[in-house]
Structure formats: structure tokens, C-alpha cells
Amino acid sequence: MMKQHDLLLQRHPRAAGERRHDGQVTVERSYTRWCSDGFEITCDNREKVRVALALDCCGPEATAHVATTEGIKSEDAQDRVITAVEDRFRFRNTFFIGRNLTATPVR
């Protein structure tokens, strides 16, 4: 229908030789790359539960999570990833500069 009414965006041809991403991001071992994901569950009473997870890209399980009936903010997901990294490496007496996970021991 959108095509019939000329509402589609025009396609632009790719440049020859441009590398196409195959949709897979892999790492050779665990604990070198983390990501976050989220989903929403609608309950029988029509309430919605929103869940955000931190995942080790090479591991089989979620390493940290948060669930709420409110909206999930980006800070919630970022905090889960930081928690997952801290739990994995068991940082003690460490502080982070910004959100880039650069750690410097405190003496």
C-alpha cells in the first residue's frame, strides 16, 4: 500500500566492494565483551513487566538483570553491565572514570 502511494524511501545502491556485515559478532573467549538486552512480558492482568539483562557475549547465561513494571532507563541497563563486569573480576578498591569501564585502583 505504501508503494502504491509513493511513500517508501528510495533505495541507494551500495558501493562496489563495500563490506557487508553478516549480523554476527563473535569473541574467542568469555569475559571479553558484554552487551545488554531487554524484553517486555504482558501478564494476565494486563500489567507489563520489563526486564533488562547484561549478557556475556560468549557465555550461556545472563550475568545481571533488573525487572520492573515501570520503564527501564538506559542507566538501568548500563548499571547491569557494570555490575556484571565487577562481579566477574571482583574489583576491590576500584573506581570507574565515566562509563568507559576504565578502572584505576585506589591506594
C-alpha positions as CSV (number, residue, x, y, z in Angstrom):
1,M,0.0,0.0,0.0
2,M,2.8,2.4,0.9
3,K,4.4,1.7,-2.5
4,Q,1.2,2.4,-4.3
5,H,1.1,5.8,-2.7
6,D,4.8,6.5,-3.2
7,L,5.5,6.6,0.5
8,L,8.6,4.4,0.5
9,L,12.1,5.7,0.9
10,Q,14.3,5.4,-2.2
11,R,16.9,2.7,-2.0
12,H,20.5,3.7,-2.5
13,P,22.8,1.1,-4.2
14,R,25.8,0.0,-2.2
15,A,29.2,0.9,-3.4
16,A,31.1,-1.9,-5.1
17,G,33.4,-3.8,-2.7
18,E,31.8,-2.4,0.4
19,R,32.0,-5.0,3.2
20,R,28.6,-6.2,4.3
21,H,28.0,-7.0,7.9
22,D,26.8,-10.6,8.4
23,G,25.0,-9.9,11.6
24,Q,27.3,-11.9,13.8
25,V,29.7,-10.6,16.4
26,T,31.9,-13.2,18.0
27,V,34.7,-13.3,20.5
28,E,37.1,-16.2,21.1
29,R,36.6,-16.5,24.9
30,S,34.3,-15.4,27.7
31,Y,34.5,-12.3,29.7
32,T,35.9,-10.0,26.9
33,R,32.7,-8.5,25.6
34,W,29.3,-7.7,27.3
35,C,26.1,-6.5,25.9
36,S,22.6,-5.7,27.2
37,D,19.2,-6.7,26.0
38,G,15.6,-6.2,27.2
39,F,12.1,-7.5,26.7
40,E,8.6,-7.0,28.0
41,I,6.1,-9.5,29.4
42,T,2.4,-8.8,29.4
43,C,0.8,-10.5,32.4
44,D,-2.7,-12.0,32.6
45,N,-4.0,-8.8,34.4
46,R,-2.6,-6.7,31.5
47,E,0.3,-5.3,33.6
48,K,3.6,-5.2,31.8
49,V,6.9,-6.4,33.3
50,R,10.0,-5.0,31.7
51,V,13.3,-6.9,32.0
52,A,16.9,-5.7,31.1
53,L,19.8,-8.2,31.1
54,A,23.5,-8.0,30.9
55,L,25.0,-10.8,28.8
56,D,28.5,-12.2,28.3
57,C,28.6,-12.4,24.5
58,C,30.4,-15.7,24.7
59,G,28.7,-17.2,27.8
60,P,25.4,-19.1,28.1
61,E,23.7,-17.1,30.8
62,A,22.6,-13.6,31.9
63,T,25.1,-12.2,34.4
64,A,22.9,-9.4,35.8
65,H,19.3,-8.3,35.5
66,V,16.7,-5.8,36.5
67,A,12.9,-6.2,36.3
68,T,10.2,-3.5,36.9
69,T,6.7,-2.5,36.0
70,E,8.0,1.0,35.2
71,G,10.0,1.9,32.2
72,I,13.7,0.8,32.1
73,K,16.1,3.7,31.7
74,S,19.4,3.4,29.8
75,E,21.2,3.8,33.2
76,D,19.5,0.6,34.4
77,A,21.0,-1.4,31.5
78,Q,24.4,0.4,31.9
79,D,24.4,-0.4,35.6
80,R,23.7,-4.1,34.9
81,V,26.7,-4.3,32.5
82,I,29.0,-2.6,35.1
83,T,27.7,-5.0,37.8
84,A,28.3,-8.0,35.5
85,V,31.9,-6.8,34.9
86,E,32.5,-6.1,38.6
87,D,31.1,-9.5,39.6
88,R,33.3,-11.3,37.1
89,F,36.5,-9.6,38.0
90,R,35.7,-8.9,41.7
91,F,37.1,-5.4,41.7
92,R,38.1,-4.3,45.1
93,N,39.1,-0.7,46.0
94,T,38.4,0.3,42.4
95,F,36.7,3.3,40.9
96,F,35.5,3.9,37.4
97,I,36.1,7.0,35.3
98,G,32.9,7.9,33.4
99,R,31.1,4.9,31.9
100,N,34.0,3.5,29.9
101,L,34.9,0.8,32.4
102,T,38.5,2.2,32.8
103,A,39.5,1.0,36.3
104,T,42.1,2.6,38.5
105,P,43.0,1.0,41.9
106,V,42.6,3.3,44.9
107,R,45.5,3.1,47.4
